[in-house]
Amino acid sequence: MVSPEGSDLVGDPIGIVSTGSYLPAEVVENDEVARATGVTDEWIVRKTGIRRRRRAAPDQATSDLAAEAGRRALAQAGLRPADLAYVVVATSTPDHPQPATAGIVQHLLGAGNAACFDLNSVCSGFVYGLAVAHGLLRTDAPAGHALVIGADIYSRILDHSDRRTAVLFGDGAGAVVLGPVASSHGILRTRLLTRGDQHRLIKVPAGGSRLPASAATVHDGAHFFAMDGGGVRGFVQEQLPAAVRGLLAEAGVDAASVRHFVPHQANGVMLADLWPELGFGSAELHLTVDEYANTGSASVAVTLDEAHRQGRFAVGDRVLLAAFGGGMSVGALLADWTHTAHARSPAATIPHQTRGPRPAPEPLITPPP
């Protein structure tokens, strides 16, 4: 699926107006995870590139993390919650099976004018949410702005003794505000694909209508996240480069024009292996997986916000977002960066790099109960 094109589009181009993120205060180092899973810190770093992750407090739900990320994105944009036409929450760890977590986020923010809904495409969810919100805003003249949030608390659905999964995940939320931008900027193209024939590679078996919760499902650990690591790696190696190349071909642009690549932060070692295949040349690869691990649908948004707040993006820079997740799904989005609160002028330069130290993140704000 690609972004809508044609005469039914109205108004100005739509782009990313601002970004925000929230990472819980508790830092969990590799040593703690290693003790529970029977491995070592060295093993985790060698296999994944992860050094630490964040864990939500017991009184925090996904909506709390999502709302705080949304507040930060709105503050950066200089918008009120009442200015929002849509709130989209991408998550596979909702507060409840129902109601939608987006409705709770709307309440926490006071965004009473917004239509709200959840979207679950697992770790691809944030990019899918951007594509959906972009389509809504491009076909609805008075819509204005949409808040798209990726948020997950995977620490609540992990078997913390399982080294195949427990070492990989952290908790967090990231958000962007989409809205009208200058004619030469904004979202250029999106590409979404799903391979449902491989849906068993990533799953939480119990808790839905196929296998309702029961004493037996709890006893059997069927509510824990499960993943076929080898199968997922094979899927990503085959599908992600193909999706990126297809997106660029549909947009009519060359890979050399991409200045920034912000991928889903699934596994740092896997991303390093994939990077040369994408052919982006001098583009900057943005990674936060070492500090925050895999935050599910939040990972692209969190990484985007960190890079943006560091002033890494210049106005007009071509940015490519790409994610992959359960379903199995892939989502990619190409945009020309617009003027935002932290955007640099095109004349400013920061050396492009794939690795290196990052400034410490801004102080965290604990969301209200």
Backbone hydrogen bonds in HBPLUS format (Angstrom, degrees):
<---DONOR---> <-ACCEPTOR-->    atom                        ^
c    i                          cat <-CA-CA->   ^        H-A-AA   ^      H-
h    n   atom  resd res      DA  || num        DHA   H-A  angle D-A-AA Bond
n    s   type  num  typ     dist DA aas  dist angle  dist       angle   num
A0192-LEU N   A0001-MET O   2.83 MM 191  5.05 160.7  1.87 147.7 153.8     1
A0009-LEU N   A0006-GLY O   3.36 MM   3  6.14 169.1  2.37 120.4 122.3     2
A0010-VAL N   A0138-ARG O   2.79 MM 128  5.65 160.8  1.83 152.5 159.2     3
A0181-VAL N   A0013-PRO O   2.92 MM 168  5.71 149.4  2.01 147.3 150.7     4
A0187-ILE N   A0014-ILE O   2.85 MM 173  6.10 167.6  1.86 150.8 150.8     5
A0015-GLY N   A0179-GLY O   2.93 MM 164  5.71 165.3  1.95 160.3 159.1     6
A0179-GLY N   A0015-GLY O   3.03 MM 164  5.71 155.4  2.09 155.1 162.8     7
A0017-VAL N   A0177-VAL O   2.73 MM 160  5.40 164.2  1.75 162.4 166.8     8
A0177-VAL N   A0018-SER O   3.09 MM 159  5.30 154.4  2.16 129.7 134.7     9
A0020-GLY N   A0175-ALA O   2.89 MM 155  5.07 140.6  2.05 147.1 142.4    10
A0175-ALA N   A0020-GLY O   2.72 MM 155  5.07 154.8  1.78 155.5 151.3    11
A0022-TYR N   A0173-ALA O   2.81 MM 151  5.28 160.6  1.85 151.1 151.4    12
A0173-ALA N   A0022-TYR O   2.99 MM 151  5.28 145.1  2.11 152.3 160.6    13
A0055-ARG N   A0026-GLU O   3.02 MM  29  5.42 149.8  2.11 142.2 149.4    14
A0028-VAL N   A0053-ARG O   2.75 MM  25  5.31 176.3  1.75 163.2 164.0    15
A0053-ARG N   A0028-VAL O   3.02 MM  25  5.31 144.9  2.15 134.8 145.8    16
A0030-ASN N   A0051-ARG O   3.20 MM  21  5.61 132.2  2.44 158.9 146.2    17
A0034-ALA N   A0030-ASN O   2.71 MM   4  5.84 161.0  1.75 162.5 169.0    18
A0035-ARG N   A0031-ASP O   3.07 MM   4  6.23 156.1  2.13 146.3 150.7    19
A0037-THR N   A0033-VAL O   3.10 MM   4  6.26 139.1  2.27 146.2 157.4    20
A0038-GLY N   A0034-ALA O   2.89 MM   4  5.73 122.7  2.22 148.7 158.7    21
A0039-VAL N   A0034-ALA O   3.13 MM   5  4.80 147.8  2.24 132.4 136.9    22
A0044-ILE N   A0040-THR O   3.07 MM   4  6.43 160.7  2.11 153.3 157.4    23
A0045-VAL N   A0041-ASP O   3.03 MM   4  6.29 168.8  2.04 158.2 160.6    24
A0046-ARG N   A0042-GLU O   2.93 MM   4  6.00 161.5  1.96 146.7 152.5    25
A0047-LYS N   A0043-TRP O   2.94 MM   4  6.02 153.1  2.01 148.2 154.8    26
A0048-THR N   A0044-ILE O   2.85 MM   4  5.74 148.7  1.95 149.1 157.3    27
A0049-GLY N   A0045-VAL O   2.81 MM   4  4.32 141.1  1.96 114.4 125.6    28
A0268-GLY N   A0048-THR O   2.67 MM 220  5.29 126.2  1.95 165.1 152.2    29
A0051-ARG N   A0290-ASP O   2.94 MM 239  5.11 159.8  1.98 127.2 131.3    30
A0052-ARG N   A0290-ASP O   3.18 MM 238  6.48 144.1  2.32 153.3 163.2    31
A0171-ASP N   A0054-ARG O   2.94 MM 117  5.51 160.2  1.98 138.4 144.2    32
A0060-GLN N   A0057-ALA O   2.96 MM   3  5.29 166.5  1.98 121.2 123.4    33
A0064-ASP N   A0061-ALA O   3.00 MM   3  5.38 130.1  2.26 106.7 119.5    34
A0065-LEU N   A0061-ALA O   3.38 MM   4  6.85 158.0  2.43 155.5 160.1    35
A0066-ALA N   A0062-THR O   2.91 MM   4  6.10 166.8  1.93 156.4 160.8    36
A0067-ALA N   A0063-SER O   2.85 MM   4  5.88 160.2  1.89 144.6 149.7    37
A0068-GLU N   A0064-ASP O   3.19 MM   4  6.37 158.9  2.24 144.1 149.0    38
A0069-ALA N   A0065-LEU O   3.09 MM   4  6.36 163.1  2.11 153.1 157.5    39
A0070-GLY N   A0066-ALA O   2.91 MM   4  6.12 156.5  1.97 148.7 156.0    40
A0071-ARG N   A0067-ALA O   2.83 MM   4  6.10 151.2  1.91 147.2 154.8    41
A0072-ARG N   A0068-GLU O   3.14 MM   4  6.38 158.5  2.18 148.0 152.5    42
A0073-ALA N   A0069-ALA O   3.07 MM   4  6.37 155.0  2.13 147.4 154.3    43
A0074-LEU N   A0070-GLY O   2.92 MM   4  6.12 162.7  1.95 154.0 158.6    44
A0075-ALA N   A0071-ARG O   2.86 MM   4  6.05 157.1  1.91 148.8 155.4    45
A0076-GLN N   A0072-ARG O   3.05 MM   4  6.20 157.3  2.10 144.0 149.5    46
A0077-ALA N   A0073-ALA O   3.11 MM   4  6.33 149.5  2.20 142.7 150.8    47
A0078-GLY N   A0074-LEU O   2.96 MM   4  6.07 120.1  2.33 139.3 154.8    48
A0079-LEU N   A0074-LEU O   3.08 MM   5  5.25 163.4  2.10 150.4 150.8    49
A0078-GLY N   A0075-ALA O   3.18 MM   3  5.04 142.8  2.32  94.2 105.1    50
A0083-ASP N   A0080-ARG O   2.87 MM   3  5.35 159.9  1.91 116.7 123.5    51
A0084-LEU N   A0081-PRO O   3.16 MM   3  5.74 169.8  2.18 119.1 122.2    52
A0085-ALA N   A0145-HIS O   2.81 MM  60  5.68 172.4  1.81 158.9 161.6    53
A0115-ALA N   A0085-ALA O   2.93 MM  30  6.20 162.9  1.96 140.9 135.7    54
A0147-LEU N   A0086-TYR O   2.94 MM  61  6.23 165.0  1.96 150.3 152.0    55
A0087-VAL N   A0115-ALA O   2.96 MM  28  6.31 149.9  2.05 147.7 151.2    56
A0117-PHE N   A0087-VAL O   3.14 MM  30  6.71 151.1  2.23 160.5 168.7    57
A0088-VAL N   A0147-LEU O   2.88 MM  59  6.27 165.6  1.90 164.0 168.8    58
A0149-ILE N   A0088-VAL O   2.84 MM  61  6.15 166.5  1.86 167.0 171.7    59
A0089-VAL N   A0117-PHE O   3.12 MM  28  6.48 161.5  2.15 147.8 153.5    60
A0119-LEU N   A0089-VAL O   2.86 MM  30  6.09 141.9  2.01 149.1 147.5    61
A0090-ALA N   A0149-ILE O   2.69 MM  59  6.01 174.2  1.70 168.5 169.1    62
A0151-ALA N   A0090-ALA O   3.03 MM  61  6.38 162.3  2.06 167.5 170.3    63
A0091-THR N   A0119-LEU O   3.11 MM  28  6.44 144.0  2.24 147.9 158.8    64
A0103-GLY N   A0100-ALA O   3.12 MM   3  5.58 136.5  2.32 107.8 117.7    65
A0104-ILE N   A0101-THR O   3.02 MM   3  5.17 120.3  2.39  99.9 114.7    66
A0105-VAL N   A0101-THR O   2.92 MM   4  6.28 157.4  1.97 154.2 161.3    67
A0106-GLN N   A0102-ALA O   2.84 MM   4  6.06 155.9  1.90 146.2 152.8    68
A0107-HIS N   A0103-GLY O   3.13 MM   4  6.37 154.6  2.19 140.0 145.9    69
A0108-LEU N   A0104-ILE O   2.91 MM   4  6.25 159.3  1.95 151.7 157.3    70
A0109-LEU N   A0105-VAL O   2.90 MM   4  6.08 152.6  1.97 153.3 160.3    71
A0110-GLY N   A0106-GLN O   2.83 MM   4  5.80 137.5  2.01 143.7 155.7    72
A0111-ALA N   A0106-GLN O   3.02 MM   5  5.02 154.8  2.09 142.4 146.1    73
A0114-ALA N   A0111-ALA O   3.11 MM   3  5.81 169.8  2.12 127.1 130.2    74
A0124-SER N   A0121-SER O   3.09 MM   3  5.37 147.3  2.20 137.7 132.9    75
A0125-GLY N   A0122-VAL O   2.99 MM   3  5.40 163.1  2.02 119.2 123.9    76
A0128-TYR N   A0124-SER O   3.09 MM   4  6.29 163.3  2.12 156.8 161.8    77
A0129-GLY N   A0125-GLY O   2.74 MM   4  5.93 153.3  1.81 148.9 157.0    78
A0130-LEU N   A0126-PHE O   2.93 MM   4  6.26 150.2  2.02 147.7 155.3    79
A0131-ALA N   A0127-VAL O   3.04 MM   4  6.31 158.3  2.09 147.4 152.8    80
A0132-VAL N   A0128-TYR O   2.98 MM   4  6.26 159.3  2.02 153.0 158.2    81
A0133-ALA N   A0129-GLY O   2.91 MM   4  6.05 171.6  1.92 153.0 155.7    82
A0134-HIS N   A0130-LEU O   2.84 MM   4  5.87 156.7  1.89 146.9 154.1    83
A0135-GLY N   A0131-ALA O   3.08 MM   4  6.26 157.4  2.14 142.0 147.5    84
A0136-LEU N   A0132-VAL O   2.99 MM   4  6.32 154.8  2.06 150.0 157.2    85
A0137-LEU N   A0133-ALA O   2.94 MM   4  6.16 167.0  1.96 155.0 157.7    86
A0138-ARG N   A0134-HIS O   2.97 MM   4  6.07 147.6  2.08 146.8 155.8    87
A0139-THR N   A0136-LEU O   3.32 MM   3  5.47 151.6  2.40 100.6 108.7    88
A0143-ALA N   A0140-ASP O   2.99 MM   3  5.45 164.0  2.01 125.0 129.5    89
A0146-ALA N   A0178-LEU O   2.97 MM  32  5.17 155.1  2.03 140.1 147.2    90
A0178-LEU N   A0146-ALA O   2.79 MM  32  5.17 165.8  1.81 158.1 162.4    91
A0148-VAL N   A0176-VAL O   2.95 MM  28  5.50 166.2  1.97 165.9 169.4    92
A0176-VAL N   A0148-VAL O   2.95 MM  28  5.50 150.8  2.04 150.8 160.3    93
A0150-GLY N   A0174-GLY O   2.85 MM  24  5.39 164.1  1.87 158.9 164.3    94
A0174-GLY N   A0150-GLY O   2.87 MM  24  5.39 157.0  1.92 155.5 163.3    95
A0152-ASP N   A0172-GLY O   3.12 MM  20  5.96 164.5  2.15 171.9 176.2    96
A0172-GLY N   A0152-ASP O   3.18 MM  20  5.96 163.5  2.21 166.1 171.1    97
A0156-ARG N   A0153-ILE O   3.43 MM   3  6.16 166.0  2.45 113.1 116.8    98
A0157-ILE N   A0154-TYR O   2.99 MM   3  5.43 159.8  2.03 116.5 122.6    99
A0225-PHE N   A0157-ILE O   2.67 MM  68  5.71 154.8  1.74 170.4 173.1   100
A0162-ASP N   A0159-ASP O   2.94 MM   3  5.52 169.6  1.95 125.4 128.7   101
A0165-THR N   A0162-ASP O   3.21 MM   3  5.87 152.6  2.29 116.6 122.8   102
A0166-ALA N   A0162-ASP O   2.82 MM   4  5.64 160.4  1.86 173.6 178.3   103
A0168-LEU N   A0165-THR O   3.07 MM   3  5.55 154.3  2.14 115.7 123.4   104
A0294-ASN N   A0168-LEU O   2.87 MM 126  5.83 164.1  1.90 154.1 157.5   105
A0170-GLY N   A0294-ASN O   2.96 MM 124  5.61 156.1  2.02 126.2 126.4   106
A0185-HIS N   A0182-ALA O   3.04 MM   3  5.56 167.2  2.06 124.6 126.2   107
A0186-GLY N   A0336-ASP O   2.87 MM 150  5.22 154.2  1.93 155.6 147.5   108
A0336-ASP N   A0186-GLY O   2.92 MM 150  5.22 161.0  1.96 145.1 144.3   109
A0188-LEU N   A0334-LEU O   2.75 MM 146  5.55 158.9  1.80 145.2 152.2   110
A0189-ARG N   A0334-LEU O   3.36 MM 145  5.38 158.8  2.41 139.6 141.8   111
A0334-LEU N   A0189-ARG O   2.92 MM 145  5.38 167.5  1.93 164.7 166.6   112
A0191-ARG N   A0332-ALA O   2.84 MM 141  5.20 154.9  1.91 153.3 154.0   113
A0332-ALA N   A0191-ARG O   2.87 MM 141  5.20 151.4  1.95 150.4 158.9   114
A0193-LEU N   A0330-VAL O   2.96 MM 137  5.37 154.8  2.03 158.7 159.8   115
A0330-VAL N   A0193-LEU O   2.90 MM 137  5.37 154.5  1.96 156.6 157.9   116
A0195-ARG N   A0328-MET O   2.66 MM 133  5.05 163.4  1.68 154.8 161.0   117
A0198-GLN N   A0195-ARG O   3.00 MM   3  5.82 166.5  2.02 122.9 127.1   118
A0199-HIS N   A0196-GLY O   3.17 MM   3  5.02 156.3  2.23 114.4 111.1   119
A0201-LEU N   A0198-GLN O   3.15 MM   3  5.97 172.4  2.16 126.8 128.7   120
A0228-ASP N   A0201-LEU O   2.87 MM  27  5.11 156.3  1.92 150.5 155.3   121
A0203-LYS N   A0226-ALA O   2.99 MM  23  5.40 163.2  2.02 155.2 155.8   122
A0226-ALA N   A0203-LYS O   2.79 MM  23  5.40 154.0  1.85 166.7 175.4   123
A0206-ALA N   A0222-ALA O   2.86 MM  16  5.22 156.9  1.91 149.8 144.2   124
A0207-GLY N   A0211-LEU O   2.85 MM   4  6.04 156.3  1.90 156.5 155.7   125
A0218-VAL N   A0214-SER O   3.11 MM   4  6.36 159.5  2.15 153.3 158.4   126
A0219-HIS N   A0215-ALA O   2.96 MM   4  6.10 162.8  1.99 145.7 151.1   127
A0220-ASP N   A0216-ALA O   2.91 MM   4  6.06 151.2  1.99 147.1 154.7   128
A0222-ALA N   A0217-THR O   2.96 MM   5  5.17 154.7  2.03 161.7 161.6   129
A0221-GLY N   A0218-VAL O   3.12 MM   3  5.24 159.9  2.16 106.1 112.3   130
A0224-PHE N   A0221-GLY O   3.33 MM   3  5.80 166.4  2.35 114.6 116.7   131
A0232-VAL N   A0228-ASP O   2.89 MM   4  6.13 157.0  1.94 159.3 166.7   132
A0233-ARG N   A0229-GLY O   2.99 MM   4  6.19 164.6  2.01 150.8 154.8   133
A0234-GLY N   A0230-GLY O   3.03 MM   4  6.23 160.8  2.07 146.6 151.8   134
A0235-PHE N   A0231-GLY O   2.98 MM   4  6.18 155.6  2.04 144.9 151.6   135
A0236-VAL N   A0232-VAL O   2.90 MM   4  6.16 166.2  1.92 158.0 160.9   136
A0237-GLN N   A0233-ARG O   2.93 MM   4  6.09 167.3  1.94 154.7 158.2   137
A0238-GLU N   A0234-GLY O   3.12 MM   4  6.22 145.7  2.24 141.4 149.7   138
A0239-GLN N   A0235-PHE O   2.78 MM   4  5.82 172.5  1.79 160.5 163.2   139
A0240-LEU N   A0236-VAL O   2.98 MM   4  5.26 154.6  2.05 132.6 140.9   140
A0243-ALA N   A0239-GLN O   2.88 MM   4  6.01 155.1  1.94 151.0 157.8   141
A0244-VAL N   A0240-LEU O   2.98 MM   4  6.21 162.9  2.01 158.8 163.1   142
A0245-ARG N   A0241-PRO O   2.93 MM   4  6.12 166.5  1.94 151.2 155.0   143
A0246-GLY N   A0242-ALA O   2.90 MM   4  6.03 155.7  1.95 145.0 152.3   144
A0247-LEU N   A0243-ALA O   2.90 MM   4  6.08 154.4  1.96 146.8 153.5   145
A0248-LEU N   A0244-VAL O   3.03 MM   4  6.29 165.9  2.05 153.8 156.8   146
A0249-ALA N   A0245-ARG O   2.95 MM   4  6.14 156.5  2.01 146.8 153.6   147
A0250-GLU N   A0246-GLY O   2.95 MM   4  6.12 160.7  1.99 149.1 154.0   148
A0251-ALA N   A0247-LEU O   2.96 MM   4  6.17 148.5  2.06 146.8 155.7   149
A0252-GLY N   A0248-LEU O   2.93 MM   4  6.01 117.9  2.33 135.2 150.8   150
A0253-VAL N   A0248-LEU O   3.10 MM   5  5.42 163.9  2.13 151.5 153.7   151
A0252-GLY N   A0249-ALA O   3.13 MM   3  4.98 141.6  2.28  93.6 105.0   152
A0257-SER N   A0254-ASP O   2.96 MM   3  5.59 159.8  2.00 117.5 123.8   153
A0258-VAL N   A0255-ALA O   3.10 MM   3  5.58 163.1  2.13 115.2 120.5   154
A0259-ARG N   A0318-ARG O   2.88 MM  59  5.32 149.9  1.97 136.8 146.6   155
A0284-GLU N   A0259-ARG O   2.89 MM  25  6.14 167.0  1.90 136.1 136.1   156
A0260-HIS N   A0318-ARG O   3.19 MM  58  6.54 144.4  2.32 156.2 159.1   157
A0320-LEU N   A0260-HIS O   2.90 MM  60  6.21 162.8  1.93 155.4 160.7   158
A0261-PHE N   A0284-GLU O   2.87 MM  23  6.12 163.8  1.90 162.8 160.4   159
A0286-HIS N   A0261-PHE O   3.05 MM  25  6.26 171.7  2.06 169.1 168.8   160
A0262-VAL N   A0320-LEU O   2.90 MM  58  6.23 167.1  1.91 161.1 165.1   161
A0322-ALA N   A0262-VAL O   3.18 MM  60  6.51 153.1  2.26 141.9 143.0   162
A0264-HIS N   A0322-ALA O   2.81 MM  58  6.29 123.9  2.12 151.1 163.4   163
A0271-LEU N   A0267-ASN O   3.03 MM   4  6.28 160.2  2.07 155.7 161.6   164
A0272-ALA N   A0268-GLY O   3.00 MM   4  6.15 151.8  2.08 141.2 148.6   165
A0273-ASP N   A0269-VAL O   3.06 MM   4  6.33 148.9  2.16 144.5 152.7   166
A0274-LEU N   A0270-MET O   2.99 MM   4  6.24 147.8  2.09 145.8 154.8   167
A0275-TRP N   A0271-LEU O   2.95 MM   4  5.97 147.1  2.06 148.7 156.4   168
A0277-GLU N   A0274-LEU O   2.89 MM   3  5.49 133.0  2.12 119.0 132.0   169
A0278-LEU N   A0275-TRP O   3.16 MM   3  5.61 152.7  2.24 113.3 120.7   170
A0283-ALA N   A0280-PHE O   3.17 MM   3  5.50 160.0  2.21 122.4 128.4   171
A0291-GLU N   A0288-THR O   3.04 MM   3  5.65 134.0  2.26 115.1 125.6   172
A0292-TYR N   A0288-THR O   3.03 MM   4  6.12 164.1  2.06 161.6 166.7   173
A0293-ALA N   A0289-VAL O   2.90 MM   4  4.31 141.4  2.05 116.9 122.8   174
A0298-ALA N   A0295-THR O   3.10 MM   3  5.34 153.6  2.17 130.9 128.0   175
A0299-SER N   A0296-GLY O   3.17 MM   3  5.71 162.3  2.20 118.3 122.8   176
A0302-VAL N   A0298-ALA O   2.81 MM   4  5.90 161.7  1.85 166.3 172.5   177
A0303-THR N   A0299-SER O   3.06 MM   4  6.10 164.9  2.08 145.8 150.1   178
A0304-LEU N   A0300-VAL O   2.87 MM   4  5.99 157.0  1.92 147.7 154.7   179
A0305-ASP N   A0301-ALA O   2.95 MM   4  6.10 159.0  2.00 145.2 150.6   180
A0306-GLU N   A0302-VAL O   3.00 MM   4  6.25 161.1  2.03 149.6 154.5   181
A0307-ALA N   A0303-THR O   3.07 MM   4  6.25 166.8  2.09 150.6 153.8   182
A0308-HIS N   A0304-LEU O   2.91 MM   4  6.05 158.0  1.96 148.1 155.1   183
A0309-ARG N   A0305-ASP O   2.90 MM   4  6.03 167.1  1.92 156.1 158.5   184
A0310-GLN N   A0306-GLU O   3.18 MM   4  6.32 131.2  2.43 136.9 148.8   185
A0310-GLN N   A0307-ALA O   3.26 MM   3  5.19 134.6  2.48  92.8 105.1   186
A0312-ARG N   A0307-ALA O   3.05 MM   5  5.45 165.7  2.07 160.3 156.9   187
A0311-GLY N   A0308-HIS O   2.88 MM   3  5.14 158.0  1.93 109.5 116.2   188
A0344-ARG N   A0313-PHE O   3.00 MM  31  6.25 168.6  2.02 145.8 148.7   189
A0317-ASP N   A0314-ALA O   2.93 MM   3  5.43 165.2  1.95 137.1 138.7   190
A0315-VAL N   A0344-ARG O   2.93 MM  29  6.10 159.4  1.97 159.9 157.6   191
A0316-GLY N   A0337-TRP O   2.79 MM  21  4.91 164.9  1.82 134.7 139.7   192
A0337-TRP N   A0317-ASP O   2.72 MM  20  5.23 171.3  1.73 157.4 156.8   193
A0319-VAL N   A0335-ALA O   2.76 MM  16  5.32 168.5  1.78 165.5 169.2   194
A0335-ALA N   A0319-VAL O   2.93 MM  16  5.32 159.5  1.98 155.7 161.9   195
A0321-LEU N   A0333-LEU O   2.85 MM  12  5.12 162.4  1.88 154.0 159.0   196
A0333-LEU N   A0321-LEU O   2.87 MM  12  5.12 154.8  1.93 145.8 149.8   197
A0323-ALA N   A0331-GLY O   2.80 MM   8  5.26 155.6  1.86 157.6 164.5   198
A0331-GLY N   A0323-ALA O   2.94 MM   8  5.26 160.4  1.97 140.6 144.5   199
A0325-GLY N   A0329-SER O   2.93 MM   4  5.24 154.4  2.00 141.0 144.3   200
A0329-SER N   A0325-GLY O   2.80 MM   4  5.24 167.1  1.81 143.4 146.1   201
A0343-ALA N   A0340-THR O   3.28 MM   3  5.12 155.4  2.34  99.2 106.5   202
A0348-ALA N   A0345-SER O   3.02 MM   3  5.52 145.8  2.14 114.8 123.8   203
